[in-house]
Each structure stands twice: as structure tokens, then as C-alpha cells.
Amino acid sequence: MFWYIIANPAAGNGAVQRQWPLIEQQLQVMGFSYTVQFTTHKGHATQLAENAILRGQRYLLGIGGDGTNFEIINGIMQQNAVPSTDIHYALLPVGTGNDWAFQYRITHNITQRLTQLQQPEIRFQDVGQVDFMQFDGQPATRYFANVAGMAYDGFVAQKMEQNGKPAAKLAYLWAVGRYLMEYSLSKGRIVWDTHHRAEDAFYTINVGICKYSGGGMQLVPHAIPDDGLLALTFARSMSKVEVLAQTFRFYNGTLLQHRQVTGVQATTVEVHPEDPAVPILLEADGEVLGYAPAVFSLHPKALKIVL
């Protein structure tokens, strides 16, 4: 196995850059064959992954957090040179959140993780696709391997991107509380599997492949990574005091037990705003993308993961 490594030196507030000398030492001591490229800007990991695959690389190792993971997976899915399942993808998680890694209990310990890659376990996972509108008004497509969020989730992600993400495990929970009073509910229409629909003012809308997001929250506790279905959760109107009172449900998997929260599984999901002038914001795997209308679909078992 010859590994093409894509490392984000800024991940974990510079943790990758600080730890790289130790990671490189372990790679060499353990006899890995590899080359490495460091990202320099947003979207760079996607470009590096696409170009590497075009040049014949078939083993990609990402070093970073959920953002790095998101970009590399988009590179794997966007390229047309080979089927996505020809690519072996592994992640060495570095940072604070790492929700996708938590789904698979991927260790942060460098030596343990590299040891696993020498005797790999292969898993196939579904990949979500979302077609949406960018902030410049142009349509776009992105792929996600974890959870996409709309309405308040998109609002919080945008605020964190504008104001900086705190380096803490509970950073997202902190942001949920901080920005709650600034948020006005998004009115819209959700359609799943073409004939089911809900029209309301929604607090949050989540579409998941895996179940963890926001630093360990379970906003789609019914998500299964390889079942060929999207897990959809939406929360209708409730008081802001009630939102804060139900925070414990974000983490213990009981969110769907709340009377204002609905959870279903579907193959397609559409989200449309009631008033185009009042956008329903969209993020995917923590990355702010744009706004609705958004259409979610699925690529079953399209990602080959090395555990």
C-alpha cells in the first residue's frame, strides 16, 4: 500500500502542524510507503484528492478533522476517473470534534491508528448528495458522509465560521446557546420520498448518514451508515426556553421522543423555503454551503473506508 497523505496543518487549531514531526517519525519507523501534501486553503483537500486519483493513487489518508474529511470525500466522489469504491480512504483524526471518526470509534492515538492501517478492516458506507443554492445564487452539488443541517443548524454553523470556532469539545453546544436569541424560525416545506410532506416553521432540519454531529450530538439517532437510507429529523416550532431545556436529548439519543420532533428514514429529501427572501441556511459535515431549495439523495455504499 502506497499512501497519498493529505494533511491539514490548521486542523485542531494547529494540532496537525504541531504533531506532524511525531506522525512522520512513526510512519518511517513502521515502514509506511507514502507521500504527503499539506493543504493551504479552503477546498484544497478536495483538489488534492481529485488530482491524486487522476494520477493513479488509490490509497488516501486524511489527517485532520471533520472539515478535512468532508473535503477529501468530496474529491473522491467528484472525480470521474474510477469508481469511488476503487479508492481506499482512511482518516487519522486530529482535533476536537471528529464526529465522523467517533461513529467508527477511530482512535486519535497515532501509533494505534497507523498499526490498524497495516492490518486494515474494510467497510463500505453510504454517501449523501445535496443539490442546493450557493450564496452567489448559483446551483451547486456537494457530498457528505456524516450529517447535513438546515435552519438553526445552518445559522449556527455560519455564525461559528464568521466568529471563529472555539477549541473545545462542547463548542457547538456553546454556540447553540449563544446564538439562540438571534435566530428566527425558518418557514418551509419538507418533502421526503416524493409523497410525504411537512409544512411549518422549523427550528432545525437534519439529514444524516451517520448519527453524530456537533461534538457528539445525536440529532439523527436513527441513522445507519450503510442501510441505503437517509435519516431525516425535523423540529417544529417551540419556545427557546424549551430548546434549552431539551439539550440533554441532543446527547442521549432520545431527541425523537420529544412531541415536536419527527424522525423518519427516506431515500430522497427536499427542503423548500416558504419565502425565498427568507433563506433556510445549509451546512454539511460542519461546512457552511448555502441555502434551500435543497435536494438530498443517496449513493449506497459508495465510500470504501479503511478502519
N, C-alpha and C positions, 0 to 999 in steps of 0.2 A: 504494500500500500504506500503510495506516494501522496502525501497530504499537501493540499494547497490551503494555507492558513490565511484567513482574513481576520486581522486583529484591529479592534477599535481602541486606540490608546486613551481616548477620553472616557470610555465606559467606566461606570462606578466612580465618577468624579476623579478620573485619572488612575484608577486602580490597575488597569491593564498596563499602562505605561510603567507604573512602579513595579509590577510583578513580572514584566516580560523577561528580565535577566534570569530570574529563577525558572520561569517556564521554558526558556530556551535551553538552559542548562539541563533540565530534566529531559527535554526532547533528545538532546545529544547523548546523554548518559544512557537513555533507554533505547537508543538506536533507531530513532524515527528518521525516515526519509521525508523531507519537506522543503517547501519554500514558503516565505511569508511576505504578505503585503499589509501595510498599515493604512487605515482609512484616514482621509484628511478633511472630509466634508460630508454633509448630509447626502445620502443617496450613493455614496462612493462604494459601499459594500455591495450594493446591487450591481453596479457596473463591473466591479472586480469579479464577482461570481459569474456573471454572464460571459465576460471575456475569458475567464479561466476555462469554462466549459467549452467554449468555441475552440480553444487551443488544445483540447483533449483531456483536461483534468476531470477526474471522476470521483475524487475524494476531497470534500471540502470540510474544513474545520473552522468554525467561527469562534472567536474569543471576544466576549463582551456580554452585554445584557440583552433585554428583550428587543431593544431597538436594532441592535446588530443582527439579531436572529431574524427579525422582520425583513430587514433589507436583503440578507443573503437568500432567504426563502423566496423573496420576490425575484431575485436574479435567477434562481433555479426554475421558477415557474414561467418567467417571461421568455427565456431563451427557447429557440426552436431547433437547435442543433440535434438534440437527442431527447427521448422521453425523460420526463423528470425523474422517473424511478431508476434510471441508469446512474443517477448521482447518489453517492453515499454522503450523507450530511451528518456532522457531529457538532456539538456545541460544548465549549468549555466555559461555563457561566462565571462571570465576574461582575460584581455589582451588588445592589441591594434588593431589587425586586425579583427578577428572574422567574417570572410566573410560569413560563413555558417549561423551563427546566424543572420546576417544582412538580409539575404534572407527572414527570417521569422519574422524579427523585434523583436527578443527575447531580452528583456531588460537586461541590466547589473546590474540593481538595485536588490540587494539581496532580500530584503523584497518583492518587487513586483513579482520577479521571483518565489519565494517559495510560494507566495499566488496563483499564477497561477497553480502551481503543485497540489494544494489542490482541484482545480476545473478545471481539465485538459481538453484541447481540443486535440483530436487525429487527426493526419494527417499521410497519407502514402506517402512515397517518393520513387522514383526510386533510384537504386544504380548502379554505374558503376563498371565494372571489367576491369582490364588491365593485360594482359599477356605480359611479357617483359623479357629482359635480365638484370641480376644484374651485378654489376661491376666486380664480380669474374667470369663472363662468364656463370653462371648457370641461367636457366629459373626460373621465379617466377611469382606469381599472387598476386595482391593487389586489394582492393576495394576502391572506392572513392565516396563521397556524394556531392562533390562540383565541382571542375574543375581540370582537368589534363592538364599540359602544356608541350610542347616539343620544341626543337630547342632553341631559345633565352630564353624562359621561364625556361627551364631546366638548361641552362647555368647560369642565374641569381640566381636561387634557389641554385645551387651548390656553387656559389661564396658567397652567404649570409650564407650558412651553414659553409663554410670554415673560413670566416672572421667575423662571428657574425652578428646577426640581430639587427639593431638599434631599440630602443624602441620608435618608432614614428608611427603615423597613416600612414604617407606617406613614410614609409621605403622602400617599394617595388619600388615606383616611383623613389626615390633617387637612388636605386640600378640599375634600368633600365638605368638611365642617366650615372651613374658612370662606368658601365662595357660595355657600348655600343661600345666604340672604340676597345675593346679587342676581340670582337666577329666576327667570320667569318660565313657567312650563311651556313646552312646545306642543302646539296642537297639530295633529296629523292623522294619517291613516296607515295602518299596518295591514298588509295582505300576505298571507302565507299559503303556500300550495294552491295558489290562484283563486280559491273559493272561500277561504276563511278570512275574516277581516275584523279589525277593531278600530274605531274612530273615537278619539278622546284627546284630552290634554295629558301628555305623558311626562313623567319625571325622568324615566330612563328607558332605553331600549337596548338590549344586548343580544348579539348573535355570536354563539360560541362553537368552537371545535373542541377545545379543552376547557376545563372548568375554572381555572384560577386566573385572576387578574387583579390589578391594583394592589400588589403586595400581599397576595394570599386571600383576597376576597373570592367568594363563590357566588357570583352574580348569575351564573348559568350552572347550577349544581347538577343538572341533569345531562350535561354534555359528556359524550363519549367520543374519544378522538378518532375511532375507526369504525363507527357504525353506519356511515353513509348518510348521516342526518345532521342538520344544523339545529342547535339548541337555541330557542328563542325565549327570552324573558322580557316582559314589559311591565312597568309600574305605572298605574294610573294616578290621577290627582290625589294628593294627601297633603296635610299640613307639614310645614317644615319642622315643627316640633316632633311630629310623628316620624319623619325621616330620621332624625337624630335618635329617637327612642328605639328605632329598629336596627340600629347599627350592628348590634350583636348578630343579627341574622346574616349580615354580609359575610361572616366568617365561619359560621357553624353549619352551613348547608341547609338552613330552614327558611330561606327567603321566600320560597314558593308557597309557604304556609300562610303568608300574610294575605288578607282578603283583597287587597288592591293590586296584588302581584299575580301575573299569569305566566306560566311556563309551558311551552309546547315544543314538539320536535317537527321539523319540516325539511323539505328538500329545496324550497325557494322561499325567500322573504323579500318583500318590497316595503319601503317606507317612503311616504309622500307627505309633504307639508300641506297644511290647510291653506296657509297664505305664503306664497313664495317669497314675500318680503320679510317674513319672519323665519329665518333658516333653522333647520334641525341639524345641528353640527354632528360630524362623524369623526371618530378615531378608530384605528385598528391596531391592536397589539401595542397600544400606548402612543401611537404616532398620529398626530392630527392630519387629516386628509382633506376635508371639505365639508360638504353638506348634502342633504337629500334634495331631489329624489335619489334613492339608493336601492340597488337591486343586489341581493345576496344569492349566490349559488354555490355549488359544491363540486370539488374534484375528488372523488373517492380514492383513498389510499394512494395519493399522488406523491407523497413525500417519503423517501426511504431514510429512516433515522438510524444512526449508529449509537447504541446505548452502551 
